[in-house]
């Protein structure tokens, strides 16, 4: 987590992905709290520098990841609500390459 959040571009991507996912979920009437993005980003800044996501740990072990279950679902929802999600599309595309 540390190298991503300390890089200006990495921090931009984290913010954009978080706000895009929140917009999609709000359009689906998901019960998420106001300002969830700020709360989650604050938590990410408190995480240990060497913290890894569960998906990264799965990839390091050569295990399958939730490309379709998570990002595929989000992209379908974004499309059905006319939400532009280019970063989610890029993440999904990279994960699909990994999964094949």
N, CA, C and O atoms as a DFTB+ gen file, in Angstrom:
400 C
 N C O
     1  1       0.819      -1.192       0.000
     2  2       0.000       0.000       0.000
     3  2       0.865       1.259       0.000
     4  3       0.530       2.249      -0.650
     5  1       1.973       1.216       0.729
     6  2       2.814       2.400       0.882
     7  2       3.297       2.999      -0.424
     8  3       3.120       4.197      -0.647
     9  1       3.911       2.191      -1.306
    10  2       4.422       2.766      -2.552
    11  2       3.315       3.390      -3.410
    12  3       3.545       4.393      -4.085
    13  1       2.135       2.807      -3.383
    14  2       1.027       3.344      -4.178
    15  2       0.562       4.679      -3.618
    16  3       0.419       5.657      -4.351
    17  1       0.329       4.708      -2.326
    18  2      -0.221       5.952      -1.754
    19  2       0.816       7.068      -1.681
    20  3       0.441       8.238      -1.609
    21  1       2.107       6.745      -1.696
    22  2       3.131       7.786      -1.662
    23  2       3.459       8.346      -3.037
    24  3       4.122       9.377      -3.151
    25  1       2.998       7.674      -4.073
    26  2       3.187       8.169      -5.431
    27  2       2.018       9.081      -5.777
    28  3       0.865       8.736      -5.522
    29  1       2.304      10.227      -6.347
    30  2       1.237      11.174      -6.700
    31  2       0.214      10.521      -7.621
    32  3      -0.991      10.673      -7.419
    33  1       0.681       9.803      -8.619
    34  2      -0.229       9.150      -9.564
    35  2      -0.992       8.016      -8.886
    36  3      -2.183       7.829      -9.138
    37  1      -0.306       7.256      -8.023
    38  2      -0.980       6.179      -7.306
    39  2      -2.104       6.693      -6.434
    40  3      -3.176       6.090      -6.373
    41  1      -1.865       7.798      -5.762
    42  2      -2.882       8.407      -4.909
    43  2      -4.063       8.901      -5.746
    44  3      -5.214       8.757      -5.335
    45  1      -3.790       9.477      -6.906
    46  2      -4.862       9.920      -7.805
    47  2      -5.730       8.737      -8.219
    48  3      -6.958       8.820      -8.208
    49  1      -5.076       7.635      -8.584
    50  2      -5.816       6.448      -9.024
    51  2      -6.668       5.902      -7.884
    52  3      -7.834       5.567      -8.091
    53  1      -6.096       5.808      -6.676
    54  2      -6.868       5.323      -5.527
    55  2      -8.105       6.190      -5.310
    56  3      -9.199       5.667      -5.097
    57  1      -7.941       7.488      -5.361
    58  2      -9.071       8.399      -5.179
    59  2     -10.120       8.211      -6.255
    60  3     -11.309       8.093      -5.963
    61  1      -9.678       8.185      -7.491
    62  2     -10.616       8.065      -8.608
    63  2     -11.383       6.743      -8.556
    64  3     -12.595       6.719      -8.775
    65  1     -10.691       5.661      -8.272
    66  2     -11.362       4.363      -8.181
    67  2     -12.376       4.379      -7.047
    68  3     -13.502       3.908      -7.210
    69  1     -11.982       4.919      -5.901
    70  2     -12.882       4.963      -4.745
    71  2     -14.137       5.778      -5.059
    72  3     -15.247       5.344      -4.749
    73  1     -13.974       6.938      -5.664
    74  2     -15.133       7.781      -5.978
    75  2     -15.999       7.159      -7.072
    76  3     -17.221       7.307      -7.045
    77  1     -15.391       6.475      -8.025
    78  2     -16.166       5.812      -9.080
    79  2     -16.998       4.677      -8.499
    80  3     -18.183       4.550      -8.808
    81  1     -16.382       3.854      -7.660
    82  2     -17.122       2.754      -7.037
    83  2     -18.266       3.305      -6.187
    84  3     -19.371       2.763      -6.215
    85  1     -18.019       4.357      -5.444
    86  2     -19.067       4.964      -4.616
    87  2     -20.221       5.472      -5.475
    88  3     -21.387       5.285      -5.127
    89  1     -19.900       6.109      -6.588
    90  2     -20.951       6.611      -7.479
    91  2     -21.791       5.463      -8.026
    92  3     -23.016       5.563      -8.100
    93  1     -21.137       4.387      -8.403
    94  2     -21.873       3.220      -8.915
    95  2     -22.782       2.668      -7.833
    96  3     -23.962       2.415      -8.078
    97  1     -22.244       2.482      -6.647
    98  2     -23.035       1.902      -5.565
    99  2     -24.206       2.810      -5.176
   100  3     -25.292       2.319      -4.866
   101  1     -23.997       4.103      -5.192
   102  2     -25.105       5.020      -4.883
   103  2     -26.198       4.924      -5.941
   104  3     -27.385       5.004      -5.622
   105  1     -25.802       4.753      -7.195
   106  2     -26.792       4.597      -8.263
   107  2     -27.556       3.287      -8.144
   108  3     -28.660       3.154      -8.672
   109  1     -26.965       2.320      -7.450
   110  2     -27.656       1.048      -7.196
   111  2     -28.450       1.093      -5.888
   112  3     -29.018       0.092      -5.452
   113  1     -28.473       2.281      -5.274
   114  2     -29.158       2.472      -3.989
   115  2     -28.587       1.591      -2.880
   116  3     -29.311       1.144      -1.991
   117  1     -27.297       1.354      -2.947
   118  2     -26.635       0.591      -1.884
   119  2     -26.601       1.427      -0.614
   120  3     -26.474       2.650      -0.679
   121  1     -26.711       0.786       0.526
   122  2     -26.722       1.531       1.795
   123  2     -25.307       1.890       2.254
   124  3     -24.772       1.287       3.185
   125  1     -24.713       2.877       1.589
   126  2     -23.378       3.325       1.993
   127  2     -23.504       4.706       2.615
   128  3     -24.353       5.512       2.233
   129  1     -22.640       4.952       3.578
   130  2     -22.737       6.224       4.307
   131  2     -22.191       7.384       3.477
   132  3     -21.365       7.203       2.582
   133  1     -22.666       8.547       3.795
   134  2     -22.147       9.761       3.166
   135  2     -20.662       9.879       3.512
   136  3     -20.240       9.497       4.603
   137  1     -19.903      10.394       2.607
   138  2     -18.464      10.595       2.803
   139  2     -17.685       9.296       3.025
   140  3     -16.623       9.317       3.646
   141  1     -18.197       8.165       2.527
   142  2     -17.495       6.884       2.680
   143  2     -16.109       6.942       2.043
   144  3     -15.168       6.305       2.519
   145  1     -15.995       7.711       0.963
   146  2     -14.707       7.804       0.268
   147  2     -13.632       8.382       1.189
   148  3     -12.527       7.848       1.283
   149  1     -13.966       9.464       1.855
   150  2     -13.015      10.103       2.752
   151  2     -12.624       9.166       3.881
   152  3     -11.449       9.068       4.237
   153  1     -13.597       8.485       4.436
   154  2     -13.354       7.557       5.533
   155  2     -12.423       6.422       5.094
   156  3     -11.476       6.085       5.804
   157  1     -12.693       5.838       3.933
   158  2     -11.861       4.733       3.443
   159  2     -10.453       5.196       3.068
   160  3      -9.474       4.498       3.331
   161  1     -10.359       6.350       2.465
   162  2      -9.036       6.863       2.109
   163  2      -8.221       7.193       3.360
   164  3      -7.007       6.992       3.382
   165  1      -8.882       7.696       4.394
   166  2      -8.190       7.926       5.664
   167  2      -7.648       6.611       6.226
   168  3      -6.516       6.553       6.706
   169  1      -8.459       5.564       6.163
   170  2      -8.017       4.247       6.646
   171  2      -6.832       3.739       5.831
   172  3      -5.904       3.150       6.385
   173  1      -6.859       3.961       4.529
   174  2      -5.747       3.520       3.683
   175  2      -4.451       4.230       4.061
   176  3      -3.373       3.640       3.993
   177  1      -4.555       5.487       4.456
   178  2      -3.372       6.239       4.866
   179  2      -2.828       5.765       6.210
   180  3      -1.661       5.999       6.523
   181  1      -3.649       5.114       6.992
   182  2      -3.220       4.601       8.287
   183  2      -2.623       3.197       8.194
   184  3      -2.007       2.719       9.147
   185  1      -2.803       2.540       7.056
   186  2      -2.298       1.174       6.897
   187  2      -0.778       1.156       6.848
   188  3      -0.137       2.117       6.422
   189  1      -0.230       0.054       7.288
   190  2       1.208      -0.147       7.258
   191  2       1.731      -0.003       5.828
   192  3       1.055      -0.380       4.872
   193  1       2.914       0.533       5.695
   194  2       3.541       0.746       4.392
   195  2       3.577      -0.549       3.578
   196  3       3.361      -0.520       2.366
   197  1       3.845      -1.672       4.225
   198  2       4.015      -2.956       3.520
   199  2       2.725      -3.756       3.395
   200  3       2.757      -4.901       2.946
   201  1       1.596      -3.181       3.782
   202  2       0.320      -3.888       3.698
   203  2       0.004      -4.237       2.245
   204  3       0.228      -3.437       1.337
   205  1      -0.521      -5.444       2.043
   206  2      -0.925      -5.893       0.711
   207  2      -2.404      -6.247       0.754
   208  3      -2.918      -6.711       1.771
   209  1      -3.074      -6.020      -0.364
   210  2      -4.478      -6.406      -0.447
   211  2      -4.576      -7.927      -0.544
   212  3      -3.613      -8.603      -0.906
   213  1      -5.741      -8.443      -0.219
   214  2      -5.935      -9.892      -0.333
   215  2      -5.794     -10.331      -1.791
   216  3      -5.325     -11.435      -2.069
   217  1      -6.205      -9.459      -2.723
   218  2      -6.075      -9.806      -4.138
   219  2      -4.601      -9.890      -4.532
   220  3      -4.219     -10.779      -5.292
   221  1      -3.782      -8.991      -4.034
   222  2      -2.355      -9.051      -4.345
   223  2      -1.737     -10.323      -3.772
   224  3      -0.919     -10.969      -4.427
   225  1      -2.125     -10.676      -2.560
   226  2      -1.595     -11.912      -1.964
   227  2      -2.036     -13.121      -2.771
   228  3      -1.248     -14.044      -2.973
   229  1      -3.292     -13.134      -3.241
   230  2      -3.763     -14.231      -4.088
   231  2      -2.948     -14.317      -5.371
   232  3      -2.566     -15.406      -5.800
   233  1      -2.685     -13.174      -5.978
   234  2      -1.903     -13.160      -7.223
   235  2      -0.494     -13.688      -6.983
   236  3       0.037     -14.439      -7.801
   237  1       0.107     -13.301      -5.873
   238  2       1.459     -13.767      -5.563
   239  2       1.501     -15.274      -5.362
   240  3       2.538     -15.898      -5.584
   241  1       0.386     -15.864      -4.944
   242  2       0.305     -17.314      -4.735
   243  2      -0.181     -18.042      -5.989
   244  3      -0.301     -19.267      -5.991
   245  1      -0.461     -17.283      -7.058
   246  2      -0.960     -17.888      -8.288
   247  2      -2.403     -18.343      -8.196
   248  3      -2.832     -19.197      -8.972
   249  1      -3.155     -17.788      -7.263
   250  2      -4.556     -18.156      -7.078
   251  2      -5.462     -17.255      -7.905
   252  3      -5.054     -16.168      -8.313
   253  1      -6.693     -17.703      -8.154
   254  2      -7.632     -16.866      -8.908
   255  2      -7.998     -15.597      -8.130
   256  3      -7.903     -15.551      -6.903
   257  1      -8.415     -14.582      -8.868
   258  2      -8.841     -13.315      -8.276
   259  2     -10.287     -13.026      -8.674
   260  3     -10.848     -13.695      -9.543
   261  1     -10.877     -12.033      -8.035
   262  2     -12.291     -11.713      -8.227
   263  2     -12.521     -10.737      -9.387
   264  3     -13.312      -9.803      -9.254
   265  1     -11.861     -10.934     -10.490
   266  2     -11.963      -9.990     -11.608
   267  2     -13.402      -9.809     -12.064
   268  3     -13.882      -8.680     -12.159
   269  1     -14.086     -10.893     -12.344
   270  2     -15.467     -10.799     -12.823
   271  2     -16.446     -10.534     -11.701
   272  3     -17.361      -9.723     -11.847
   273  1     -16.260     -11.211     -10.584
   274  2     -17.210     -11.071      -9.481
   275  2     -17.275      -9.650      -8.951
   276  3     -18.353      -9.172      -8.601
   277  1     -16.165      -8.983      -8.889
   278  2     -16.133      -7.633      -8.320
   279  2     -16.101      -6.575      -9.418
   280  3     -17.051      -5.809      -9.572
   281  1     -15.015      -6.533     -10.176
   282  2     -14.862      -5.476     -11.178
   283  2     -15.802      -5.654     -12.363
   284  3     -16.305      -4.667     -12.900
   285  1     -16.045      -6.879     -12.777
   286  2     -16.998      -7.114     -13.861
   287  2     -18.393      -6.642     -13.486
   288  3     -19.087      -6.008     -14.281
   289  1     -18.792      -6.963     -12.257
   290  2     -20.097      -6.514     -11.763
   291  2     -20.183      -4.996     -11.734
   292  3     -21.168      -4.412     -12.186
   293  1     -19.142      -4.358     -11.198
   294  2     -19.138      -2.900     -11.123
   295  2     -19.222      -2.265     -12.508
   296  3     -19.930      -1.277     -12.701
   297  1     -18.504      -2.830     -13.464
   298  2     -18.539      -2.274     -14.822
   299  2     -19.910      -2.435     -15.459
   300  3     -20.385      -1.525     -16.138
   301  1     -20.552      -3.575     -15.253
   302  2     -21.912      -3.763     -15.772
   303  2     -22.870      -2.747     -15.152
   304  3     -23.698      -2.156     -15.845
   305  1     -22.747      -2.556     -13.854
   306  2     -23.605      -1.587     -13.164
   307  2     -23.321      -0.173     -13.663
   308  3     -24.251       0.605     -13.878
   309  1     -22.051       0.164     -13.849
   310  2     -21.689       1.490     -14.354
   311  2     -22.302       1.721     -15.725
   312  3     -22.862       2.784     -15.993
   313  1     -22.193       0.726     -16.586
   314  2     -22.741       0.863     -17.933
   315  2     -24.258       1.033     -17.894
   316  3     -24.810       1.854     -18.627
   317  1     -24.925       0.270     -17.052
   318  2     -26.383       0.361     -16.996
   319  2     -26.862       1.699     -16.437
   320  3     -28.012       2.082     -16.647
   321  1     -25.986       2.411     -15.727
   322  2     -26.335       3.724     -15.181
   323  2     -25.590       4.863     -15.877
   324  3     -25.555       5.988     -15.379
   325  1     -24.999       4.563     -17.025
   326  2     -24.269       5.557     -17.824
   327  2     -23.195       6.289     -17.026
   328  3     -23.047       7.507     -17.134
   329  1     -22.447       5.530     -16.222
   330  2     -21.342       6.093     -15.448
   331  2     -20.046       5.733     -16.146
   332  3     -19.774       4.561     -16.406
   333  1     -19.258       6.733     -16.445
   334  2     -17.967       6.522     -17.083
   335  2     -16.987       5.965     -16.050
   336  3     -16.797       6.561     -14.990
   337  1     -16.369       4.831     -16.355
   338  2     -15.472       4.180     -15.391
   339  2     -14.204       3.671     -16.068
   340  3     -13.935       2.470     -16.038
   341  1     -13.417       4.565     -16.681
   342  2     -12.244       4.095     -17.426
   343  2     -11.183       3.422     -16.555
   344  3     -10.548       2.465     -16.998
   345  1     -10.981       3.896     -15.340
   346  2      -9.984       3.238     -14.493
   347  2     -10.440       1.850     -14.058
   348  3      -9.634       0.921     -14.005
   349  1     -11.714       1.704     -13.749
   350  2     -12.226       0.374     -13.411
   351  2     -12.096      -0.567     -14.603
   352  3     -11.789      -1.748     -14.444
   353  1     -12.329      -0.036     -15.782
   354  2     -12.171      -0.838     -16.993
   355  2     -10.719      -1.280     -17.175
   356  3     -10.459      -2.417     -17.569
   357  1      -9.779      -0.387     -16.889
   358  2      -8.360      -0.733     -16.998
   359  2      -7.979      -1.787     -15.964
   360  3      -7.261      -2.737     -16.277
   361  1      -8.457      -1.621     -14.737
   362  2      -8.175      -2.614     -13.693
   363  2      -8.746      -3.963     -14.100
   364  3      -8.068      -4.987     -14.014
   365  1      -9.989      -3.956     -14.540
   366  2     -10.646      -5.197     -14.949
   367  2      -9.884      -5.861     -16.097
   368  3      -9.656      -7.070     -16.080
   369  1      -9.496      -5.068     -17.085
   370  2      -8.759      -5.617     -18.226
   371  2      -7.447      -6.255     -17.799
   372  3      -7.100      -7.337     -18.273
   373  1      -6.724      -5.604     -16.918
   374  2      -5.464      -6.175     -16.426
   375  2      -5.698      -7.458     -15.643
   376  3      -4.937      -8.417     -15.772
   377  1      -6.746      -7.478     -14.834
   378  2      -7.040      -8.687     -14.064
   379  2      -7.485      -9.835     -14.966
   380  3      -7.201     -10.999     -14.680
   381  1      -8.175      -9.513     -16.044
   382  2      -8.594     -10.563     -16.981
   383  2      -7.371     -11.153     -17.691
   384  3      -7.331     -12.356     -17.952
   385  1      -6.386     -10.330     -18.002
   386  2      -5.146     -10.852     -18.602
   387  2      -4.478     -11.785     -17.604
   388  3      -4.032     -12.873     -17.966
   389  1      -4.408     -11.355     -16.336
   390  2      -3.821     -12.202     -15.299
   391  2      -4.575     -13.516     -15.175
   392  3      -3.962     -14.570     -15.005
   393  1      -5.911     -13.461     -15.260
   394  2      -6.752     -14.642     -15.043
   395  2      -6.697     -15.648     -16.175
   396  3      -7.044     -16.815     -15.991
   397  1      -6.263     -15.204     -17.346
   398  2      -6.287     -16.146     -18.500
   399  2      -5.063     -17.021     -18.557
   400  3      -4.940     -17.852     -19.457
